[in-house]
C-alpha cells in the first residue's frame, strides 16, 4: 500500500532536517511510538503500538537509513513483527524537504507499507484509514514541536 502526502512547518529546512535525525524528537512525533533507540550510525530499533479496529498491534521494528542527501532527502527501510498478532510489517519511507521561504519547510513523504498476517487480513480500507489518522497526528506534532503549531 502506498501512502503519500505533504505538510508544511514554520521552520527553516536545516532545523527540520536536524529534528528528523534526532531520535527522541522524531519518536515524539510518531503516534504510538513508545520507545526508540539508535543502534548504530544508520540503524534504529522502535516499538510502535496502534489500535486498528478491534485489534491492538505492537510492532518491534528495525529501521535502517538506506539513502541520505542532507538536508533534502532521506530513505528509511524497516521491518518488524507482532508475534501476538502473528503479523509482519515492512516499510520503506522517503521524506523530501523543500523550502520556498527561509522560515518554512514542506515535508513530502511516501510510505510503501506491507502488512502480512492477521492484521493484513483486516483489509486495505481499515489500515489506510488508521495510517491517514497517524499521518495527520504526526504532522500536528511536528508543527507543534518546531514552533509552527
Residue pairs with C-beta under 8 A, 6 or more apart in sequence:
1 112
1 113
1 114
1 115
1 124
1 127
1 128
1 131
2 110
2 111
2 112
2 113
3 109
3 110
3 111
3 113
3 128
3 131
3 132
3 135
4 108
4 109
4 110
4 111
5 108
5 109
5 135
6 106
6 107
6 108
6 109
7 106
7 107
7 139
7 142
7 143
8 104
8 105
8 106
8 107
8 148
9 16
9 104
9 105
9 107
9 142
9 143
9 146
9 148
10 103
10 104
10 143
10 146
10 147
10 148
11 19
11 103
11 104
11 105
11 146
11 147
11 148
12 99
12 102
12 103
12 105
13 71
13 72
13 97
13 98
13 99
13 105
14 71
15 105
15 146
16 71
16 97
16 105
16 107
16 146
17 70
17 71
17 97
19 25
19 26
19 142
19 145
19 146
20 26
20 74
20 95
23 36
23 37
23 38
23 44
24 36
25 145
26 36
27 33
27 35
27 36
27 46
28 141
28 145
29 138
29 141
29 142
29 145
30 36
30 46
30 48
30 134
30 138
31 50
31 133
31 134
31 137
31 138
31 141
32 48
32 49
32 50
32 134
33 46
33 47
33 48
34 47
34 48
34 49
35 45
35 46
35 47
36 44
36 45
36 46
36 47
37 44
37 45
37 46
38 44
39 45
39 62
42 64
42 65
42 66
42 68
43 62
43 63
43 64
43 65
44 62
44 63
44 64
45 60
45 61
45 62
45 63
46 60
46 61
46 63
46 78
46 80
47 58
47 59
47 60
47 61
48 57
48 58
48 59
48 61
48 80
49 56
49 57
49 58
49 59
50 56
50 57
50 130
50 134
51 57
51 130
52 119
52 122
52 126
52 127
52 130
53 122
53 126
55 85
55 118
55 119
55 122
57 82
57 85
57 87
57 119
58 82
58 84
58 85
59 80
59 81
59 82
59 87
59 89
60 80
60 81
60 82
61 78
61 79
61 80
61 89
61 91
62 78
62 79
62 80
63 76
63 77
63 78
64 76
64 77
64 78
65 74
65 75
65 76
66 75
66 76
66 77
67 73
67 74
67 75
68 74
68 75
71 97
72 96
72 97
72 98
73 94
73 95
73 96
73 97
74 94
74 95
75 92
75 93
75 94
75 95
76 91
76 92
76 93
76 95
77 91
77 92
77 93
78 89
78 90
78 91
78 92
78 93
79 88
79 89
79 90
79 91
80 88
80 89
81 87
81 88
81 89
82 88
82 89
82 117
82 119
85 117
85 118
85 119
86 117
86 118
87 115
87 116
87 117
87 118
87 119
87 120
88 115
88 116
88 117
89 113
89 114
89 115
89 116
89 119
90 113
90 114
90 116
91 111
91 112
91 113
91 114
92 111
92 112
93 109
93 110
93 111
93 112
94 109
94 110
95 107
95 108
95 109
96 107
96 108
96 109
97 105
97 106
97 107
97 108
98 105
98 106
98 108
99 105
99 106
100 106
107 139
107 142
109 135
111 131
113 127
113 131
114 120
115 127
119 127
120 127
140 149
143 149
